[in-house]
Amino acid sequence: MLFLQTTATAQQGFTFDPLTAIMLVVLAAMIFFMFRSNKKRKAQAAELQDQMVPGAEIMTNFGLFGELREIDEERNEALIEIAPGTIVRVHRQTLARVVEDEPALADDAADAADDAGEAGEPRDRA
């Protein structure tokens, strides 16, 4: 009797239940977001390489700040001047970002806030 039931079910073909549909939608969404994030990462890497020009102020992955002097594409190295006359050689992939100067407006606002706090008036820390 059990054999007859399984053969009858097998003859009906593939049944498409809601769980299978949900799994396929989740899989498609994961693939979509994976390709999207890869595309964004490549665009960010290309933008970073455009900004890495000699004379730019840069920071490495390990926190070393300096001025980029030269990039050797063939040897995959970069020369960074960390102090006047002091040049270090690092692997090109350690260059993390280009350091951009903070706008002076933010410094002025911070100085004004410090001056207001030093006037002797207690601040309300609500």
N, C-alpha and C positions, 0 to 999 in steps of 0.2 A: 504494500500500500504506500509506504514511504517512497519507494522507487517511482511509483506512478506520479506522485505529487512533485518530485524534483524534476522529472522529465517534462511535466506539464509547464512548470515554471521556466525551464530552460527553453522551451519552444516559444514562449512569449517574447523573448529577446531581452535586450537591455532595458531595465527600468530606471528611470531618471528620478531619483528621490530628491527632496529639498536639501538634504545634507550634502549631497554631491554637488549641487548647484552652488551652495555657499562656499564649499571648499575650492571650487574652480574660480569663483569671484575673488576670494582671498588670495589665491595663487596669482591671478592676473594683476591684482593691485600690488602685490609684493614685487613682481617683475617690473611693473611700471615705475614704482618708486625707486627701485634699484637703478634702472637706467637713467632716471631723472637725476638722482644724486651723483652718479658717475659723470653726467654731463656738466653739472654744476661744479664738481671738483676739478674737472679738466679746464673749465673756463677760469676758475680762480687761479689755478696753476699757471695758465697762460698769462693772466693779468699780472701775477707776481713776477714772472720772467720779464715782462715788458717794463716793470718798474725797477728791476735790478740792473742799473746802469752804473758805470764808474762815477763816483762822487756822491752817490746816494747814502744816506745814513740808514744802516741796517741793524737788525738784531738776529742772532743765531738761535737755534733751538735750545741751546744751553745757557742763554742769557747774556752772551757777549755782545756789547754794543760797539760799533765802529763805523768807519767810512769805507765803503767798498772801493777798492783801488783797481782791481782787475779780475776778470773771470776767464779762466782757461778752459774752454770747451773740450779740448782734446784730452787733457789730463783730469777733467772734472774737478777742478780746484778753484778756490777763490782767495784773493789776497785782501785782507782787511786791515786798515790802519786803526789801531785801538788807542794810540797816543801819538803825539808828534814823533816821528821817526821809528815807531814800533809797529811792525807789520807782521801779522800772523797769517799762516796758510791753513785753510780749512777745506773740508770736502764741500762741494757746491750744494749738496742736498741739505746741509745744516743751516742754510740761509732761510730763516723763518719768515721775516717780514721786513718791509721798509718802514722805518720810523718816521712819522710825520709830526711836524711841530704842532703843539697845542695852540689854539688861538689865544691871543693875549686877553681877549674879553673874559674868558673863564678865570684867568689869574686875577684880573681886576675885581671880579665879583667875589672871589675868595678873600682877597685883601680887604675889601669893604666889609665883609662879614666878620673878619677877625677884628677890625677896628671897632665895629659896633659892640662886640663882646668885651673889649678891653675898656670901654668907657665907664665901667664900674656899675652898670646896671645889670641886675641879675636877669638871665635869660629864662624865658618860660619854656620848660621842657615837657610840654604836654604830649 
